[in-house]
Amino acid sequence: MSAGNHSFVTEFVIVGFPGLLPEFYGLASTVLFLVYFCTAVGNVVILVLFATDRDLHKPMYFVILHLVVSDILFSTTTLPKIIARYWFQAGAISFTGCFVQMYLVHYFGTVNSYILFIMALDRYVSICFPLRYPMIIKNSTIHILSTTAWIVAKACPLMMVIRAYPLPYCDSNKIMQCYCDHIAITTLACTDRVPYSFPAFIFAMLALLGPLAFIIFSYCSIIVAVVQIASPQGRLKTLSTCSGQLIIIALYYLPRCFIYLASNIGIRFSTDLRIVIIMLYSLLPPMINPLIYCFKTKHIKTSLMKRFKKSIAPQKDNVFA
């Protein structure tokens, strides 16, 4: 790092919620730790079920597996540092480390968007072309699409980092956010931010709106196909296979699109409210998704119940021994 480019900034300080009083730091760290703990436990349970139950080795569940891995990695990238900031007052992060975190945050967010696209594609083919589904959507198809998603998702975040890293950071080093992201970092640059923020906004909209456009199209097509089903029970059964995915998609896309659009059309929020909204849409879906998988996905729920019954059976045998 050249001193000429970055002046005296050798590290950044993650502030988190600027308006949070010190007496609430312990509570904030506890809540964030519980969110991380629940996220890790819930998603690891799904991974264990998938690894031990061959019945789950089907295309739709492979898509869920990729989303689970992305959720775990995203939460692990963002939460430990902000927990340390409030628990141990360790908010400092190295200059390069901040950009690495920024890359990972945007990378895993982009991966999630592409995986949700694949999830919608799976439901679209399943409901609109049920007879051709086994020929079109195979495990190998999902592996190829998911691997492509993980690879293609690297491009935009990498470009954002390459453009933001050399900027002159010569004033404040305090990041008004719970983790390093593009907006929080480039706001601190001692230069005109527009040439850097607008391309980043375009990248973000492509990563969000491209998959979202197909998702909207696919579910409109699904609704049309469902309406044509004669039996009310058949319509409800078909829609129930999509309900969990619709909740996951809504949790991911709606708040993100709102924040991105609001910030670019002049709607302003207080710093703390903006950070709360960002944290909600960033961290709640990875924590809630395993519950949705378990209660809204028949085979995962069945697999979980079988494992639960197996775990309590030996205990009953021991009691009566």
PESUL-V270065 format. One record per pair of residues at least 12 apart in sequence whose ideal C-beta (glycine too) atoms are under 6 Angstrom apart, sorted by the first residue. I is the first residue (numbers start at 1). J is the second residue. D is the distance in whole Angstrom. If there is no record, write none. Layout:
I	J	D
I	J	D
//
This chain:
5	166	6
5	168	6
6	169	5
7	170	3
9	169	4
9	173	5
10	95	6
11	92	5
11	94	5
11	95	6
12	93	5
12	98	5
12	173	5
12	175	5
13	91	5
13	92	5
13	173	6
13	174	5
14	85	5
14	91	5
14	175	5
15	174	5
15	176	5
16	82	6
16	85	6
16	178	5
17	272	5
17	275	6
18	176	6
18	271	5
19	272	4
25	86	4
28	86	5
29	83	5
29	86	4
29	87	4
32	83	5
33	83	5
35	283	6
35	287	6
36	75	6
36	79	4
38	287	5
39	75	5
39	286	5
39	287	4
42	290	3
43	68	5
43	71	6
43	72	5
43	290	6
46	68	5
46	290	5
46	293	6
49	303	5
50	65	5
53	303	4
56	299	6
59	122	6
59	137	5
59	139	6
59	142	5
60	122	5
62	142	5
63	118	5
63	119	5
63	122	6
63	142	6
64	293	6
66	115	5
66	146	5
67	115	5
70	108	5
70	111	5
70	112	5
71	286	4
73	108	5
74	108	4
75	286	5
77	104	4
78	179	4
82	178	4
98	180	4
99	161	5
99	165	5
101	179	6
101	180	4
102	180	4
102	181	6
102	185	6
103	157	5
103	161	5
105	179	6
105	181	5
106	157	4
107	153	6
107	157	4
110	153	4
110	207	5
111	150	6
111	153	5
113	207	5
113	208	6
113	211	5
114	149	4
114	153	6
115	149	6
116	249	5
117	211	4
117	214	6
118	145	5
119	245	6
120	215	4
120	218	5
122	137	6
123	242	5
124	218	4
125	137	5
127	222	5
127	225	5
127	238	6
128	221	5
128	225	5
156	203	4
156	207	6
160	182	5
160	200	5
163	196	6
164	185	6
164	186	5
167	189	4
167	191	6
168	190	5
168	191	6
169	188	6
169	189	6
170	190	5
171	190	6
172	188	6
176	271	5
178	279	6
182	200	5
204	260	6
212	253	5
226	238	5
226	239	6
243	296	6
244	292	5
244	296	3
244	297	6
247	292	6
248	289	6
248	292	6
251	285	4
252	285	6
255	281	4
256	281	6
//
